[in-house]
Amino acid sequence: MNPTLRPATIADHPAVLALNLEAEALMSPMDAARLAMLDGQSAYHRVACDGDAVVAFLIALDQGADYDSPNYQWYRQRYPRFLYIDRIAVAASHRARKLGGLLYDDLFAFARQRGFDTVAAEFYIEPFNEASSRFHARHGFVEVGTQWVAQGSKRVSLQIAAVPKG
């Protein structure tokens, strides 16, 4: 497989929703209206394709988005300029093919080109998402806080990574 990355289009929305649903246990639910809102607010929304099939996506917003996520709001209250990774998903059939890393590398290049110093993300620590913890550590993320979400049923590790100068 030689994946290609490209900006997401509205025609990709059904595939993005299906990928989100497949990974919903590890991130928040998203319906078509929420995706349309996120797509409209996003600074970065790209998909990874295997041929014509969308097999991964990443949505990131900058500090100026009008977004009600408590995690996004946490960063907005503390950081004047950042890119926030709202969600990333890779098809189960394509995991362990480094698509998440490919999307993160592309996002960091995007951030560098646009003068961002900080990329923000979070993952569940209760219940613990060990794979995401290792993945974010490999990409230079460090914990800067935690908070309870989903009516107190889940706790996230709030993370930031410096955008490498290049």
CNS distance restraints for C-alpha pairs under 8 A (distance, minus, plus):
assign (resid   1 and name CA) (resid  50 and name CA) 6.61 0.50 0.50
assign (resid   2 and name CA) (resid  50 and name CA) 6.91 0.50 0.50
assign (resid   3 and name CA) (resid  48 and name CA) 6.18 0.50 0.50
assign (resid   3 and name CA) (resid  49 and name CA) 5.43 0.50 0.50
assign (resid   3 and name CA) (resid  50 and name CA) 5.14 0.50 0.50
assign (resid   3 and name CA) (resid  51 and name CA) 7.41 0.50 0.50
assign (resid   3 and name CA) (resid  99 and name CA) 7.90 0.50 0.50
assign (resid   4 and name CA) (resid  48 and name CA) 5.52 0.50 0.50
assign (resid   4 and name CA) (resid  49 and name CA) 5.26 0.50 0.50
assign (resid   4 and name CA) (resid  50 and name CA) 6.88 0.50 0.50
assign (resid   4 and name CA) (resid  51 and name CA) 7.95 0.50 0.50
assign (resid   5 and name CA) (resid  46 and name CA) 6.59 0.50 0.50
assign (resid   5 and name CA) (resid  47 and name CA) 5.63 0.50 0.50
assign (resid   5 and name CA) (resid  48 and name CA) 4.52 0.50 0.50
assign (resid   5 and name CA) (resid  49 and name CA) 6.38 0.50 0.50
assign (resid   5 and name CA) (resid 103 and name CA) 7.76 0.50 0.50
assign (resid   6 and name CA) (resid  46 and name CA) 5.46 0.50 0.50
assign (resid   6 and name CA) (resid  47 and name CA) 5.66 0.50 0.50
assign (resid   6 and name CA) (resid  48 and name CA) 6.72 0.50 0.50
assign (resid   7 and name CA) (resid  44 and name CA) 7.88 0.50 0.50
assign (resid   7 and name CA) (resid  45 and name CA) 6.00 0.50 0.50
assign (resid   7 and name CA) (resid  46 and name CA) 4.28 0.50 0.50
assign (resid   7 and name CA) (resid  47 and name CA) 6.23 0.50 0.50
assign (resid   8 and name CA) (resid  12 and name CA) 6.13 0.50 0.50
assign (resid   8 and name CA) (resid  13 and name CA) 7.97 0.50 0.50
assign (resid   8 and name CA) (resid  45 and name CA) 5.71 0.50 0.50
assign (resid   8 and name CA) (resid  46 and name CA) 4.81 0.50 0.50
assign (resid   8 and name CA) (resid  47 and name CA) 5.54 0.50 0.50
assign (resid   9 and name CA) (resid  13 and name CA) 7.12 0.50 0.50
assign (resid  12 and name CA) (resid  16 and name CA) 6.16 0.50 0.50
assign (resid  12 and name CA) (resid  54 and name CA) 7.19 0.50 0.50
assign (resid  13 and name CA) (resid  17 and name CA) 6.02 0.50 0.50
assign (resid  13 and name CA) (resid  32 and name CA) 7.55 0.50 0.50
assign (resid  13 and name CA) (resid  35 and name CA) 7.45 0.50 0.50
assign (resid  14 and name CA) (resid  18 and name CA) 6.21 0.50 0.50
assign (resid  15 and name CA) (resid  19 and name CA) 6.18 0.50 0.50
assign (resid  15 and name CA) (resid  54 and name CA) 6.22 0.50 0.50
assign (resid  15 and name CA) (resid  55 and name CA) 7.92 0.50 0.50
assign (resid  16 and name CA) (resid  20 and name CA) 6.12 0.50 0.50
assign (resid  16 and name CA) (resid  54 and name CA) 7.54 0.50 0.50
assign (resid  16 and name CA) (resid  56 and name CA) 7.58 0.50 0.50
assign (resid  16 and name CA) (resid  57 and name CA) 6.68 0.50 0.50
assign (resid  17 and name CA) (resid  21 and name CA) 6.10 0.50 0.50
assign (resid  17 and name CA) (resid  30 and name CA) 6.93 0.50 0.50
assign (resid  17 and name CA) (resid  31 and name CA) 6.90 0.50 0.50
assign (resid  17 and name CA) (resid  32 and name CA) 7.14 0.50 0.50
assign (resid  17 and name CA) (resid  35 and name CA) 7.64 0.50 0.50
assign (resid  18 and name CA) (resid  22 and name CA) 6.19 0.50 0.50
assign (resid  19 and name CA) (resid  23 and name CA) 6.41 0.50 0.50
assign (resid  19 and name CA) (resid  55 and name CA) 7.55 0.50 0.50
assign (resid  19 and name CA) (resid  56 and name CA) 7.13 0.50 0.50
assign (resid  19 and name CA) (resid  89 and name CA) 6.09 0.50 0.50
assign (resid  19 and name CA) (resid  90 and name CA) 6.76 0.50 0.50
assign (resid  19 and name CA) (resid  91 and name CA) 5.99 0.50 0.50
assign (resid  20 and name CA) (resid  24 and name CA) 5.69 0.50 0.50
assign (resid  20 and name CA) (resid  27 and name CA) 7.95 0.50 0.50
assign (resid  20 and name CA) (resid  29 and name CA) 7.21 0.50 0.50
assign (resid  20 and name CA) (resid  30 and name CA) 6.94 0.50 0.50
assign (resid  20 and name CA) (resid  89 and name CA) 6.19 0.50 0.50
assign (resid  21 and name CA) (resid  29 and name CA) 6.92 0.50 0.50
assign (resid  21 and name CA) (resid  30 and name CA) 7.55 0.50 0.50
assign (resid  22 and name CA) (resid  91 and name CA) 7.52 0.50 0.50
assign (resid  22 and name CA) (resid  92 and name CA) 7.84 0.50 0.50
assign (resid  23 and name CA) (resid  27 and name CA) 6.74 0.50 0.50
assign (resid  23 and name CA) (resid  89 and name CA) 6.53 0.50 0.50
assign (resid  24 and name CA) (resid  28 and name CA) 5.90 0.50 0.50
assign (resid  24 and name CA) (resid  29 and name CA) 5.76 0.50 0.50
assign (resid  26 and name CA) (resid 123 and name CA) 7.93 0.50 0.50
assign (resid  26 and name CA) (resid 124 and name CA) 7.31 0.50 0.50
assign (resid  26 and name CA) (resid 129 and name CA) 7.47 0.50 0.50
assign (resid  27 and name CA) (resid  87 and name CA) 7.21 0.50 0.50
assign (resid  27 and name CA) (resid 123 and name CA) 7.99 0.50 0.50
assign (resid  30 and name CA) (resid  34 and name CA) 5.71 0.50 0.50
assign (resid  30 and name CA) (resid  35 and name CA) 6.34 0.50 0.50
assign (resid  31 and name CA) (resid  35 and name CA) 6.20 0.50 0.50
assign (resid  32 and name CA) (resid  36 and name CA) 6.12 0.50 0.50
assign (resid  33 and name CA) (resid  37 and name CA) 6.26 0.50 0.50
assign (resid  34 and name CA) (resid  38 and name CA) 6.12 0.50 0.50
assign (resid  35 and name CA) (resid  39 and name CA) 5.87 0.50 0.50
assign (resid  36 and name CA) (resid  40 and name CA) 6.12 0.50 0.50
assign (resid  37 and name CA) (resid  41 and name CA) 6.20 0.50 0.50
assign (resid  38 and name CA) (resid  42 and name CA) 5.72 0.50 0.50
assign (resid  38 and name CA) (resid  59 and name CA) 7.59 0.50 0.50
assign (resid  39 and name CA) (resid  45 and name CA) 6.72 0.50 0.50
assign (resid  39 and name CA) (resid  59 and name CA) 7.51 0.50 0.50
assign (resid  41 and name CA) (resid  61 and name CA) 6.60 0.50 0.50
assign (resid  41 and name CA) (resid  65 and name CA) 5.70 0.50 0.50
assign (resid  41 and name CA) (resid  66 and name CA) 7.07 0.50 0.50
assign (resid  41 and name CA) (resid  67 and name CA) 7.86 0.50 0.50
assign (resid  42 and name CA) (resid  59 and name CA) 6.50 0.50 0.50
assign (resid  42 and name CA) (resid  60 and name CA) 5.65 0.50 0.50
assign (resid  42 and name CA) (resid  61 and name CA) 4.54 0.50 0.50
assign (resid  42 and name CA) (resid  62 and name CA) 7.23 0.50 0.50
assign (resid  42 and name CA) (resid  65 and name CA) 7.44 0.50 0.50
assign (resid  43 and name CA) (resid  59 and name CA) 7.95 0.50 0.50
assign (resid  43 and name CA) (resid  60 and name CA) 5.95 0.50 0.50
assign (resid  43 and name CA) (resid  61 and name CA) 4.91 0.50 0.50
assign (resid  43 and name CA) (resid  62 and name CA) 5.95 0.50 0.50
assign (resid  43 and name CA) (resid  83 and name CA) 7.85 0.50 0.50
assign (resid  44 and name CA) (resid  58 and name CA) 7.59 0.50 0.50
assign (resid  44 and name CA) (resid  59 and name CA) 5.74 0.50 0.50
assign (resid  44 and name CA) (resid  60 and name CA) 5.04 0.50 0.50
assign (resid  44 and name CA) (resid  61 and name CA) 6.56 0.50 0.50
assign (resid  44 and name CA) (resid 107 and name CA) 7.52 0.50 0.50
assign (resid  45 and name CA) (resid  57 and name CA) 7.19 0.50 0.50
assign (resid  45 and name CA) (resid  58 and name CA) 5.66 0.50 0.50
assign (resid  45 and name CA) (resid  59 and name CA) 4.44 0.50 0.50
assign (resid  45 and name CA) (resid  60 and name CA) 6.38 0.50 0.50
assign (resid  46 and name CA) (resid  57 and name CA) 5.66 0.50 0.50
assign (resid  46 and name CA) (resid  58 and name CA) 5.67 0.50 0.50
assign (resid  46 and name CA) (resid  59 and name CA) 6.85 0.50 0.50
assign (resid  46 and name CA) (resid 103 and name CA) 7.88 0.50 0.50
assign (resid  47 and name CA) (resid  54 and name CA) 6.33 0.50 0.50
assign (resid  47 and name CA) (resid  55 and name CA) 7.39 0.50 0.50
assign (resid  47 and name CA) (resid  56 and name CA) 5.56 0.50 0.50
assign (resid  47 and name CA) (resid  57 and name CA) 4.21 0.50 0.50
assign (resid  47 and name CA) (resid  58 and name CA) 6.59 0.50 0.50
assign (resid  48 and name CA) (resid  54 and name CA) 5.85 0.50 0.50
assign (resid  48 and name CA) (resid  55 and name CA) 5.77 0.50 0.50
assign (resid  48 and name CA) (resid  56 and name CA) 4.97 0.50 0.50
assign (resid  48 and name CA) (resid  57 and name CA) 6.07 0.50 0.50
assign (resid  48 and name CA) (resid  99 and name CA) 7.24 0.50 0.50
assign (resid  48 and name CA) (resid 103 and name CA) 7.58 0.50 0.50
assign (resid  49 and name CA) (resid  53 and name CA) 5.28 0.50 0.50
assign (resid  49 and name CA) (resid  54 and name CA) 4.45 0.50 0.50
assign (resid  49 and name CA) (resid  55 and name CA) 5.49 0.50 0.50
assign (resid  49 and name CA) (resid  56 and name CA) 7.07 0.50 0.50
assign (resid  50 and name CA) (resid  54 and name CA) 6.54 0.50 0.50
assign (resid  50 and name CA) (resid  55 and name CA) 6.50 0.50 0.50
assign (resid  55 and name CA) (resid  90 and name CA) 5.90 0.50 0.50
assign (resid  55 and name CA) (resid  91 and name CA) 5.19 0.50 0.50
assign (resid  55 and name CA) (resid  94 and name CA) 6.85 0.50 0.50
assign (resid  56 and name CA) (resid  88 and name CA) 7.31 0.50 0.50
assign (resid  56 and name CA) (resid  89 and name CA) 5.41 0.50 0.50
assign (resid  56 and name CA) (resid  90 and name CA) 4.17 0.50 0.50
assign (resid  56 and name CA) (resid  91 and name CA) 6.02 0.50 0.50
assign (resid  56 and name CA) (resid  99 and name CA) 7.05 0.50 0.50
assign (resid  56 and name CA) (resid 100 and name CA) 7.70 0.50 0.50
assign (resid  57 and name CA) (resid  88 and name CA) 5.56 0.50 0.50
assign (resid  57 and name CA) (resid  89 and name CA) 5.65 0.50 0.50
assign (resid  57 and name CA) (resid  90 and name CA) 6.77 0.50 0.50
assign (resid  57 and name CA) (resid 103 and name CA) 7.66 0.50 0.50
assign (resid  58 and name CA) (resid  85 and name CA) 7.36 0.50 0.50
assign (resid  58 and name CA) (resid  86 and name CA) 7.77 0.50 0.50
assign (resid  58 and name CA) (resid  87 and name CA) 5.80 0.50 0.50
assign (resid  58 and name CA) (resid  88 and name CA) 4.29 0.50 0.50
assign (resid  58 and name CA) (resid  89 and name CA) 6.79 0.50 0.50
assign (resid  58 and name CA) (resid 103 and name CA) 6.80 0.50 0.50
assign (resid  59 and name CA) (resid  85 and name CA) 6.08 0.50 0.50
assign (resid  59 and name CA) (resid  86 and name CA) 5.70 0.50 0.50
assign (resid  59 and name CA) (resid  87 and name CA) 5.56 0.50 0.50
assign (resid  59 and name CA) (resid  88 and name CA) 6.53 0.50 0.50
assign (resid  60 and name CA) (resid  83 and name CA) 6.21 0.50 0.50
assign (resid  60 and name CA) (resid  84 and name CA) 5.15 0.50 0.50
assign (resid  60 and name CA) (resid  85 and name CA) 4.28 0.50 0.50
assign (resid  60 and name CA) (resid  86 and name CA) 5.38 0.50 0.50
assign (resid  60 and name CA) (resid  87 and name CA) 7.23 0.50 0.50
assign (resid  61 and name CA) (resid  65 and name CA) 6.31 0.50 0.50
assign (resid  61 and name CA) (resid  83 and name CA) 5.58 0.50 0.50
assign (resid  61 and name CA) (resid  84 and name CA) 5.14 0.50 0.50
assign (resid  61 and name CA) (resid  85 and name CA) 6.66 0.50 0.50
assign (resid  61 and name CA) (resid  86 and name CA) 7.04 0.50 0.50
assign (resid  62 and name CA) (resid  81 and name CA) 7.19 0.50 0.50
assign (resid  62 and name CA) (resid  82 and name CA) 5.64 0.50 0.50
assign (resid  62 and name CA) (resid  83 and name CA) 4.49 0.50 0.50
assign (resid  62 and name CA) (resid  84 and name CA) 5.99 0.50 0.50
assign (resid  63 and name CA) (resid  76 and name CA) 5.94 0.50 0.50
assign (resid  63 and name CA) (resid  80 and name CA) 7.01 0.50 0.50
assign (resid  63 and name CA) (resid  81 and name CA) 5.63 0.50 0.50
assign (resid  63 and name CA) (resid  82 and name CA) 5.71 0.50 0.50
assign (resid  63 and name CA) (resid  83 and name CA) 6.75 0.50 0.50
assign (resid  63 and name CA) (resid  84 and name CA) 7.66 0.50 0.50
assign (resid  67 and name CA) (resid  72 and name CA) 7.17 0.50 0.50
assign (resid  67 and name CA) (resid  73 and name CA) 7.62 0.50 0.50
assign (resid  68 and name CA) (resid  72 and name CA) 7.38 0.50 0.50
assign (resid  68 and name CA) (resid  73 and name CA) 6.92 0.50 0.50
assign (resid  69 and name CA) (resid  73 and name CA) 6.11 0.50 0.50
assign (resid  70 and name CA) (resid  74 and name CA) 6.10 0.50 0.50
assign (resid  70 and name CA) (resid 149 and name CA) 7.61 0.50 0.50
assign (resid  71 and name CA) (resid  75 and name CA) 6.68 0.50 0.50
assign (resid  71 and name CA) (resid 122 and name CA) 7.63 0.50 0.50
assign (resid  71 and name CA) (resid 158 and name CA) 7.57 0.50 0.50
assign (resid  72 and name CA) (resid  76 and name CA) 6.21 0.50 0.50
assign (resid  72 and name CA) (resid  84 and name CA) 6.85 0.50 0.50
assign (resid  72 and name CA) (resid  86 and name CA) 7.75 0.50 0.50
assign (resid  73 and name CA) (resid  77 and name CA) 6.18 0.50 0.50
assign (resid  74 and name CA) (resid  78 and name CA) 6.72 0.50 0.50
assign (resid  75 and name CA) (resid  79 and name CA) 5.70 0.50 0.50
assign (resid  75 and name CA) (resid 120 and name CA) 7.51 0.50 0.50
assign (resid  76 and name CA) (resid  80 and name CA) 6.85 0.50 0.50
assign (resid  81 and name CA) (resid 116 and name CA) 6.82 0.50 0.50
assign (resid  81 and name CA) (resid 117 and name CA) 7.64 0.50 0.50
assign (resid  81 and name CA) (resid 118 and name CA) 7.22 0.50 0.50
assign (resid  82 and name CA) (resid 116 and name CA) 6.08 0.50 0.50
assign (resid  82 and name CA) (resid 117 and name CA) 6.87 0.50 0.50
assign (resid  82 and name CA) (resid 118 and name CA) 4.97 0.50 0.50
assign (resid  82 and name CA) (resid 119 and name CA) 5.61 0.50 0.50
assign (resid  82 and name CA) (resid 120 and name CA) 6.78 0.50 0.50
assign (resid  83 and name CA) (resid 111 and name CA) 7.22 0.50 0.50
assign (resid  83 and name CA) (resid 116 and name CA) 7.15 0.50 0.50
assign (resid  83 and name CA) (resid 118 and name CA) 6.49 0.50 0.50
assign (resid  83 and name CA) (resid 119 and name CA) 4.79 0.50 0.50
assign (resid  83 and name CA) (resid 120 and name CA) 6.04 0.50 0.50
assign (resid  84 and name CA) (resid 119 and name CA) 5.88 0.50 0.50
assign (resid  84 and name CA) (resid 120 and name CA) 4.61 0.50 0.50
assign (resid  84 and name CA) (resid 121 and name CA) 5.88 0.50 0.50
assign (resid  85 and name CA) (resid 119 and name CA) 7.35 0.50 0.50
assign (resid  85 and name CA) (resid 120 and name CA) 6.08 0.50 0.50
assign (resid  85 and name CA) (resid 121 and name CA) 5.10 0.50 0.50
assign (resid  85 and name CA) (resid 122 and name CA) 7.93 0.50 0.50
assign (resid  86 and name CA) (resid 121 and name CA) 7.01 0.50 0.50
assign (resid  88 and name CA) (resid 100 and name CA) 7.49 0.50 0.50
assign (resid  89 and name CA) (resid 100 and name CA) 7.68 0.50 0.50
assign (resid  90 and name CA) (resid  94 and name CA) 6.53 0.50 0.50
assign (resid  90 and name CA) (resid  95 and name CA) 6.22 0.50 0.50
assign (resid  90 and name CA) (resid  99 and name CA) 6.99 0.50 0.50
assign (resid  90 and name CA) (resid 100 and name CA) 6.84 0.50 0.50
assign (resid  91 and name CA) (resid  95 and name CA) 6.39 0.50 0.50
assign (resid  94 and name CA) (resid  99 and name CA) 7.71 0.50 0.50
assign (resid  95 and name CA) (resid  99 and name CA) 7.33 0.50 0.50
assign (resid  98 and name CA) (resid 102 and name CA) 6.20 0.50 0.50
assign (resid  99 and name CA) (resid 103 and name CA) 6.16 0.50 0.50
assign (resid 100 and name CA) (resid 104 and name CA) 6.16 0.50 0.50
assign (resid 101 and name CA) (resid 105 and name CA) 5.95 0.50 0.50
assign (resid 102 and name CA) (resid 106 and name CA) 6.19 0.50 0.50
assign (resid 103 and name CA) (resid 107 and name CA) 6.07 0.50 0.50
assign (resid 104 and name CA) (resid 108 and name CA) 6.11 0.50 0.50
assign (resid 104 and name CA) (resid 139 and name CA) 7.96 0.50 0.50
assign (resid 105 and name CA) (resid 109 and name CA) 6.26 0.50 0.50
assign (resid 106 and name CA) (resid 110 and name CA) 6.13 0.50 0.50
assign (resid 107 and name CA) (resid 111 and name CA) 6.08 0.50 0.50
assign (resid 108 and name CA) (resid 112 and name CA) 6.09 0.50 0.50
assign (resid 108 and name CA) (resid 119 and name CA) 7.72 0.50 0.50
assign (resid 108 and name CA) (resid 163 and name CA) 6.23 0.50 0.50
assign (resid 108 and name CA) (resid 164 and name CA) 7.81 0.50 0.50
assign (resid 109 and name CA) (resid 113 and name CA) 6.16 0.50 0.50
assign (resid 110 and name CA) (resid 114 and name CA) 6.36 0.50 0.50
assign (resid 111 and name CA) (resid 115 and name CA) 6.19 0.50 0.50
assign (resid 111 and name CA) (resid 116 and name CA) 5.02 0.50 0.50
assign (resid 111 and name CA) (resid 117 and name CA) 7.45 0.50 0.50
assign (resid 111 and name CA) (resid 119 and name CA) 7.77 0.50 0.50
assign (resid 111 and name CA) (resid 163 and name CA) 6.97 0.50 0.50
assign (resid 112 and name CA) (resid 116 and name CA) 5.77 0.50 0.50
assign (resid 112 and name CA) (resid 117 and name CA) 7.29 0.50 0.50
assign (resid 112 and name CA) (resid 163 and name CA) 6.32 0.50 0.50
assign (resid 112 and name CA) (resid 164 and name CA) 7.30 0.50 0.50
assign (resid 112 and name CA) (resid 165 and name CA) 6.85 0.50 0.50
assign (resid 112 and name CA) (resid 166 and name CA) 7.41 0.50 0.50
assign (resid 116 and name CA) (resid 163 and name CA) 6.89 0.50 0.50
assign (resid 117 and name CA) (resid 162 and name CA) 5.68 0.50 0.50
assign (resid 117 and name CA) (resid 163 and name CA) 4.97 0.50 0.50
assign (resid 117 and name CA) (resid 164 and name CA) 7.83 0.50 0.50
assign (resid 118 and name CA) (resid 160 and name CA) 6.51 0.50 0.50
assign (resid 118 and name CA) (resid 161 and name CA) 5.77 0.50 0.50
assign (resid 118 and name CA) (resid 162 and name CA) 4.83 0.50 0.50
assign (resid 118 and name CA) (resid 163 and name CA) 5.58 0.50 0.50
assign (resid 119 and name CA) (resid 160 and name CA) 5.59 0.50 0.50
assign (resid 119 and name CA) (resid 161 and name CA) 5.29 0.50 0.50
assign (resid 119 and name CA) (resid 162 and name CA) 6.46 0.50 0.50
assign (resid 119 and name CA) (resid 163 and name CA) 6.73 0.50 0.50
assign (resid 120 and name CA) (resid 158 and name CA) 7.54 0.50 0.50
assign (resid 120 and name CA) (resid 159 and name CA) 5.71 0.50 0.50
assign (resid 120 and name CA) (resid 160 and name CA) 4.41 0.50 0.50
assign (resid 120 and name CA) (resid 161 and name CA) 6.51 0.50 0.50
assign (resid 121 and name CA) (resid 158 and name CA) 6.24 0.50 0.50
assign (resid 121 and name CA) (resid 159 and name CA) 5.26 0.50 0.50
assign (resid 121 and name CA) (resid 160 and name CA) 6.29 0.50 0.50
assign (resid 122 and name CA) (resid 156 and name CA) 6.03 0.50 0.50
assign (resid 122 and name CA) (resid 157 and name CA) 5.35 0.50 0.50
assign (resid 122 and name CA) (resid 158 and name CA) 4.59 0.50 0.50
assign (resid 122 and name CA) (resid 159 and name CA) 5.53 0.50 0.50
assign (resid 123 and name CA) (resid 129 and name CA) 6.82 0.50 0.50
assign (resid 123 and name CA) (resid 132 and name CA) 6.53 0.50 0.50
assign (resid 123 and name CA) (resid 133 and name CA) 7.13 0.50 0.50
assign (resid 123 and name CA) (resid 156 and name CA) 5.26 0.50 0.50
assign (resid 123 and name CA) (resid 157 and name CA) 5.58 0.50 0.50
assign (resid 123 and name CA) (resid 158 and name CA) 7.13 0.50 0.50
assign (resid 124 and name CA) (resid 128 and name CA) 5.56 0.50 0.50
assign (resid 124 and name CA) (resid 129 and name CA) 5.55 0.50 0.50
assign (resid 124 and name CA) (resid 154 and name CA) 6.77 0.50 0.50
assign (resid 124 and name CA) (resid 155 and name CA) 5.71 0.50 0.50
assign (resid 124 and name CA) (resid 156 and name CA) 4.32 0.50 0.50
assign (resid 124 and name CA) (resid 157 and name CA) 6.23 0.50 0.50
assign (resid 125 and name CA) (resid 129 and name CA) 5.98 0.50 0.50
assign (resid 125 and name CA) (resid 154 and name CA) 7.64 0.50 0.50
assign (resid 125 and name CA) (resid 155 and name CA) 5.67 0.50 0.50
assign (resid 125 and name CA) (resid 156 and name CA) 5.36 0.50 0.50
assign (resid 125 and name CA) (resid 157 and name CA) 6.05 0.50 0.50
assign (resid 126 and name CA) (resid 154 and name CA) 5.29 0.50 0.50
assign (resid 126 and name CA) (resid 155 and name CA) 4.91 0.50 0.50
assign (resid 126 and name CA) (resid 156 and name CA) 6.94 0.50 0.50
assign (resid 127 and name CA) (resid 154 and name CA) 6.46 0.50 0.50
assign (resid 127 and name CA) (resid 155 and name CA) 7.30 0.50 0.50
assign (resid 129 and name CA) (resid 133 and name CA) 6.28 0.50 0.50
assign (resid 130 and name CA) (resid 134 and name CA) 6.27 0.50 0.50
assign (resid 131 and name CA) (resid 135 and name CA) 6.10 0.50 0.50
assign (resid 132 and name CA) (resid 136 and name CA) 6.02 0.50 0.50
assign (resid 133 and name CA) (resid 137 and name CA) 6.23 0.50 0.50
assign (resid 134 and name CA) (resid 138 and name CA) 6.26 0.50 0.50
assign (resid 135 and name CA) (resid 139 and name CA) 6.58 0.50 0.50
assign (resid 136 and name CA) (resid 140 and name CA) 6.48 0.50 0.50
assign (resid 136 and name CA) (resid 141 and name CA) 5.32 0.50 0.50
assign (resid 136 and name CA) (resid 142 and name CA) 7.96 0.50 0.50
assign (resid 137 and name CA) (resid 141 and name CA) 5.18 0.50 0.50
assign (resid 137 and name CA) (resid 142 and name CA) 6.83 0.50 0.50
assign (resid 139 and name CA) (resid 161 and name CA) 7.52 0.50 0.50
assign (resid 140 and name CA) (resid 161 and name CA) 5.41 0.50 0.50
assign (resid 140 and name CA) (resid 162 and name CA) 7.33 0.50 0.50
assign (resid 141 and name CA) (resid 159 and name CA) 5.69 0.50 0.50
assign (resid 141 and name CA) (resid 160 and name CA) 5.10 0.50 0.50
assign (resid 141 and name CA) (resid 161 and name CA) 4.31 0.50 0.50
assign (resid 141 and name CA) (resid 162 and name CA) 7.71 0.50 0.50
assign (resid 142 and name CA) (resid 159 and name CA) 5.16 0.50 0.50
assign (resid 142 and name CA) (resid 160 and name CA) 5.62 0.50 0.50
assign (resid 142 and name CA) (resid 161 and name CA) 6.45 0.50 0.50
assign (resid 143 and name CA) (resid 157 and name CA) 6.19 0.50 0.50
assign (resid 143 and name CA) (resid 158 and name CA) 5.60 0.50 0.50
assign (resid 143 and name CA) (resid 159 and name CA) 4.33 0.50 0.50
assign (resid 143 and name CA) (resid 160 and name CA) 6.64 0.50 0.50
assign (resid 144 and name CA) (resid 157 and name CA) 7.74 0.50 0.50
assign (resid 144 and name CA) (resid 158 and name CA) 5.75 0.50 0.50
assign (resid 144 and name CA) (resid 159 and name CA) 5.52 0.50 0.50
assign (resid 144 and name CA) (resid 160 and name CA) 6.84 0.50 0.50
assign (resid 145 and name CA) (resid 157 and name CA) 6.17 0.50 0.50
assign (resid 145 and name CA) (resid 158 and name CA) 5.04 0.50 0.50
assign (resid 145 and name CA) (resid 159 and name CA) 7.14 0.50 0.50
assign (resid 146 and name CA) (resid 155 and name CA) 6.85 0.50 0.50
assign (resid 146 and name CA) (resid 156 and name CA) 5.50 0.50 0.50
assign (resid 146 and name CA) (resid 157 and name CA) 4.62 0.50 0.50
assign (resid 146 and name CA) (resid 158 and name CA) 5.38 0.50 0.50
assign (resid 147 and name CA) (resid 155 and name CA) 5.52 0.50 0.50
assign (resid 147 and name CA) (resid 156 and name CA) 5.58 0.50 0.50
assign (resid 147 and name CA) (resid 157 and name CA) 7.02 0.50 0.50
assign (resid 147 and name CA) (resid 158 and name CA) 7.61 0.50 0.50
assign (resid 148 and name CA) (resid 152 and name CA) 5.15 0.50 0.50
assign (resid 148 and name CA) (resid 153 and name CA) 7.09 0.50 0.50
assign (resid 148 and name CA) (resid 154 and name CA) 5.65 0.50 0.50
assign (resid 148 and name CA) (resid 155 and name CA) 4.19 0.50 0.50
assign (resid 148 and name CA) (resid 156 and name CA) 6.37 0.50 0.50
assign (resid 149 and name CA) (resid 153 and name CA) 6.48 0.50 0.50
assign (resid 149 and name CA) (resid 154 and name CA) 5.36 0.50 0.50
assign (resid 149 and name CA) (resid 155 and name CA) 5.85 0.50 0.50
assign (resid 149 and name CA) (resid 156 and name CA) 7.25 0.50 0.50
assign (resid 150 and name CA) (resid 154 and name CA) 5.93 0.50 0.50
